[in-house]
C-alpha cells in the first residue's frame, strides 16, 4: 500500500483526491488545507481520510510515501523542499516552481535524497496527445512545420500570476512532449487590463534552428472557451480540440506544394484537399493516468513520464517569455 498526503484542497485538490483514492493499493491518508470548511466537505465524501490544517502532519508522518502539492505556485518551492528533506517522494502541480533556479535546486535535492520529483503536466497523459505523438513518430504527418495552440476563456483571473504562467504550461508541456527539437529563442507580447498589472492576454512565439515554429495564445478575457492545437506537417495536418467529447483528434490529408517560377516574384501553389481521418481514442481521464504514473514511479523506482526535467524546461521557457513580455516583445535566447 502506497500512502499519499495531499497539500491543498482548492480547485485542483478535489480532482487529485478523487483520482488517487480510486487507485488500487493506494491510500490517501491525509489532506491538508487552511480552509476548515473545505476539509469538512472532504470528510463527508471521504470519511476515512485524515484532515489537518498543518503541513507537518504530512511531513512528520513516517507512513507517507508521496506528497502531492496542489497550492499556489508561490508555495511550491518551500513545500517541495521540506517534503524532499523529509525523505518524501513529491508530485507538484504545474508549473513546478516560479523560477528555473528554484526548480534546479529541487532537482538537486531530489537526486541527493534519492527521491522522486515529478510535475503534474496532465495533458501528456492524455490519450489524444499520445495518439498525436504516435502519428508524428511514425512520420504519417511528415516533417512538422508548425505548432499553434489557443487556450482562452472568460476567467479564471489569478491574483499572483499572469495568464502565461497559468494557461501556457499546459500547451508548452504538450509541445515539449511531442517535438524533440529544443527552441533557441522566445518572443512574448501581452497586455494587462486589470489593476494588479498581471497580463490577462499574451502571445508566445518559440523559434527553432530548423524550419519549425510554435505559437501560443493565452487569454482570460475571451467570450468563448477554446482549447485547440493545430499541427502542420509536410504530409498531413492535425487538429486537436480538447473540448470535443469524442472526436478530439482529426487528421487532415491536406497540404500544399509551392512551385517557384524563373521569375522569383511569381509562384504557383498546388493545394491538396483530401480525406479527414478521426482516429479511435480511448476515453480515460488523463489525471488518472498521471496518478497511476506517480504511484508506479514510487513503487518501482522508475522514471515518470512527466519528470522534473520537463518541469524545468517549461519554467525556463516561461521565465524567458516573461522577460520578453516585460521588454515589449524583445527576443530572448534560451
N, C-alpha and C positions, 0 to 999 in steps of 0.2 A: 504494500500500500504506500503510495506517494502522498504525503501530506502537503497541502498548499495553504499559504497565507496570502490574502489579498488586501492591499492597502489602497483604499479609495472605492467608494460606492456611490459615485456621482452618475455621470452619463454612461460611461463605458463599463464601470464596475459590475452592474447587474448582468450585463451580457457575458462578462468573464465568469462570474459566479455560476450562471446557468450552464455554460458550456463545460467548465471544469467539473461541476457537480455531476454532470451526466456521464462522465468517463468512467470506465471500469477500473478498478484498483486505484482510484484516485479519490482523495478525501479533502474537500475544502474545510479545513479545520478552524481557521479564524479569519474574520473580515474586520478591518479597521477603518473607521471614518470618524471625522469630528462631528458629524451631524447625527445626533442620537435618534432623531425621528426616522431617518433613513435606515438606521440599524434596526429599529423596532419593526419596520416594514420587512426588512430582510428576515428577521426572526420568525415572522408569521409565515413566510414562504418556505424557509429552510430552518426548522426548529433545532436541527442537530448541529448547526454551525455556531461556533462561539462568536460573540461580538465584543468589540472593545473600541475605545477612543484613543488607546495608547499603542503606538508603533512597537514599543518594546515588548508588548505581549506576543508579537510575532518573532521579533529578533531574538528574544531570550528563550524561546521555546525550542528545546533540542529535537523535538519530533518534526519540526517544519523542515521539509526538504527543499521547497521552492517558494520564493517570494515574488508575487505579481504586483507591479506598481502601476496604478491607474489614477494618477494625480495630475495636477497642473505641471507643465514642463519645468517650471522653476524649481520644483521639488525633486525631480528625477535624480539628479546627481547625488545629492546628500543622502537620500533614502537608499539608492542603489549601493552607494559606497558603504553605508552602515551594514546593509544586508550581506554584501560580499565579505566584509571584515568579520561578520558573524558566521562565516562559513556556509552561507546560503547560496543556492542557485537562484538567478534573478532573471525575470522577464519584465521588460519595461514597455509601456505603451509608447507609440510613436509620437514625436521623434525621440530618439534615445536620450538626448540631452539638448541644452540650448547653446552648446558650443562644441567644436571639434576637440578643443583642448580637454574639456571635461570627459568627452567620450573616450579619448585616448587614455586618460587616467583610469577610467573604469575598466577598460580592456586590459591594461597592465595589472591592475589589482586582481581581476578575474583569473589571469594567467598565473600569477603568483600563488593564489589560493586554490588553483586547480578547480575552479567552479565555472558553471555555465553562465554566460551573459548573453541574453537573447533580446531582440526587439520585436514588437508586435507590428510587423508590416503585413497586415491581414490579407491584402489583395494578392500577395504572391502565393497564398494558399487557395486562391480561387480556382475552381475547375476551368473557368473561362480563360483566365490568364495562362494557365498551364496548357490549355489547348492551343492558344496563340503561340506559346513557346515551342510546342511541338511542330506547328506549321512552319515556324521560322527555322527550326533545327533541321527539318527535312528539305529545306530550300524550296518548298512549294510556293512561297511568296517571292522568291528571288532575292536579289540584293536589296536590303532595306534602305530606303531613301529618306523617309521622314517619320516622325512620331509626333502626333498633335493631340493634346488632351485638353478637355474642357471640364472643369469641376466647379459648377456655380450653383447658387441657390439664394433664397432670401433668408439671411441669418445662417448660422448662429454666431453673432458677434462675440469675440473673445475679449476679455479685459486685459490680458497680459501678453498676447502675441498677435502679430498681424496675420493676414489671410494666407501668406505663403507658408508660414510655419504651421498653420492649422490644416490647410487643404492640400498643398502641393506634395507633402511627404508621401501620400498615397500613390500619386502618379509617378513621382521620381523613383520610388522603390520598384514600381512595375517596370519602368524603363530599364533600370539597372539589372533587373532580373532577366529581362528579355534580350538586351543588347550587351554583348561582351565588351565592345569598344568603350573606352572611357572618354568623357568630354574633356576638352582642354580649356574652354572658357565659357563664361556666362554673362548674359546681359539681362537686367531686370528693370522694368519700369512699373510704376503704380501710383496710386493716389489715396489719400485719406479724406473721407467726408465726415469724420467724427472728431469730437473734441480731444480725445486722447492721442491723436495723431498716428494711430495704428492704421496702416493701409488696409482698406477693405476690398480693393480691386488691384490685381497685379498680373503682369505678364512676364514669364521667364523664358528665355531662349538659350539653349545649350548648343555650342558649336563643337565640331569634331574635326580631326585631321582628315578624315575621309569625306566623301560626298554625302554626308548624312547630317541631319539636324533634328532637334527636338524642341517642342514649344509647349508651354503650359499656361492655360488661362484659369485664374482663380478669382472667385468673387463671392462676397456675402450679400451683394445687393442686386441680384438678378430676379426678375419677376417669375422666372421659371427655374426648375431644378433640372440640371443636365449633368450626367455622368457618362461622358463619351470619349473614346480614344480612336483616332484614325491612324492606321499604319499603312504606309505606301511602299510597295516593293516593285521591282522591275517586272515581275511576272503577274502578281495579283495584289489586291488591296484588302485590308481588314477594317471592319467597323465593329468596335466593342462598345455596346451600350449596356451599362450595368443596371439601368432602370428597367430594362426588358425583363419580363417574368421568365420566359422560356428561350427566346431567340436572342441571347445576349451577344453572340458572335456571328457575324456574317462575312463570308469570304467572296469578294467580287473578282470575277475573272475579267478584269478591266485594266487597261493600260494605254500607253501611247508610245509612238516612235517618232523621233524628230529627225527629219532629213534636211541636211544643210545643202543649200544650193551654192553654185560657184560664187554668186553674189551673197556675201555673208549677211547682208541685211535682209535676205529673204530665206524663209524656212518653210518647210512643209511638215505638218504634223498629222500622223496617221493614228487615229484613235481606235481602240478596240473595246467594244462593249459586249461582254459575254454573260454567262450564267452567274447566278448567285447561289452559293452553297452555304447551307446552315448546318454546321456540324452538331451532332448529338452530344450534349454535355451533361454530366452527372449533376443533379441538383443536391448539393451538400453545402452546409454553411461553412464558409471559409474559416470563421473563428473557431469552429470545432476542429478543423484540421490543424490550425495553429496550436490549439491547446494540446492536441494529441502529440504534436511535434515536440513541444516543451517537455511533456511527461516522458516521451520516448528518449529524449536527449538526456534527461536526468537518469533514467533507468539504465540506459545502455552506453552512456558516456560517448555519444556520437555528436557530430556537428549538426546544429539545426539548420534548416533551410534559410531562415531569416536570422543570420548570426550578427554578432556585434560589429563585425567589419562592415557589413552592409549598412548598419545603422550609422556608422561613422561616415561612410560615403554620402549618405543622404544629408547628414548635418553639414558636411563640408560644402556641398552644393548650396544648401540653404544659407550658410554663412556668406558665401561669395555672392549669392543673389541679393542678400540684404545689403552688402557693401555697395553693390552696383545700384540698388534701389535708392540708397541714400545719396548717391552721386549722380542721380538723374540718368541712369542707364549706361554708365561707364562700363566698358568691357573689363571683366576681372578674370585673370588667368587662374586656373585651378591647379 
